Amino acid sequence: GAPLLICGLIELDPDESYGIGFASVLAISQAAAGPMFAAHVDRDAWRAALIGRPCQPDLPWSCFDHLGEAPQLAARVLTAAASVGEAGVHILLFGPPGTGKSQLARALAARAGLTLYAAGEASEAGEEPSRATRSAALRLSLALLRHRRDAAVLLDEAEDVLDAPRS
């Protein structure tokens, strides 16, 4: 039940110890350290430093007409959920790599009037994040956006979280 630990803002530091039975101390996570100690002009800038800037669609909605009614239905579900503040509504987009699922997710969020944030994308060096990093990024994004009716989170490579062992 430790919200800051669960969302990844702090972590157990295994290199420190306080004696028998208490093998770790809490430390600010590496991912959060930079944003936590930097100055930010407002809450949105702080949030962006932690979870990134909102994603904008690169393609117009009409580019997905060939998919039939499914995207329209998904947009209606997301719009209705957001209008009543329903949390935890998920849309799973499944298909081979490179078929435009992330682009559809961006267009879908825009169509539903939602601000989309990508959790656990490639690092600034272009490296693919680990399963643990992607999972921590998702938890942090969900924690920081939980009270916003107008926000959605895109998790690419969801199998990293869906297949993750329970801890």
Residue, then its C-alpha position, 0 to 999 in steps of 0.5 A: g500500500a505504499p503509493l510512492l513505491i508502487c508508482g516508482l517515484i521511490e525504490l528500495d536501495p539494495d546497496e544500503s542496509y539498516g541491520i538485521g531484518f531491514a535490508s534496504v532503505l528508500a531512495i528516489s528512483q533513478a527515473a524520477a531523480g532528474p525531474m524531482f530535483a529540477a525546477h518546473v514552471d508548473r504542474d504540467a511541466w513537472r508531469a511532462a518531465l516525469i512521464g513525457r509530453p502528450c502524444q499527438p496524432d500523425l495521421p487523420w482519422s480518415c486514414f483508418d476508415h478501412l478498419g470498419e466500425a471497430p475504431q468508431l466503437a472504441a472512440r464511442v466507448l472512450t468518449a463515454a467513459a471519459s464523460v462520466g469519469e470512468a477509470g480503467v477502460h482499456i482498448l487492446l490493439f493487436g497486430p503485427p509490428g509496423t501495422g499502425k497500432s500506435q498511430l491508431a491509438r493516437a488518432l483514437a485518443a484525439r477522436a475521443g477528446l483525450t490527451l494521450y501519454a505514452a508509457g515506457e517508450a524507448s529511452e532518450a538514447g533510443e534503447e528499448p526499455s526493459r520489462a521492469t522499466r516499462s512496467a514502472a513507467l506505466r504505474l507512474s503514468l497511471a498514478l500521475l494521471r488518475h484524477r484526469r478525465d481527459a487523459a489516456v495512457l498508451l502502452d506499446e509492447a503491452e505483453d511486457v506488462l501482461d506477461a509480467p510475473r506477479s510480485 
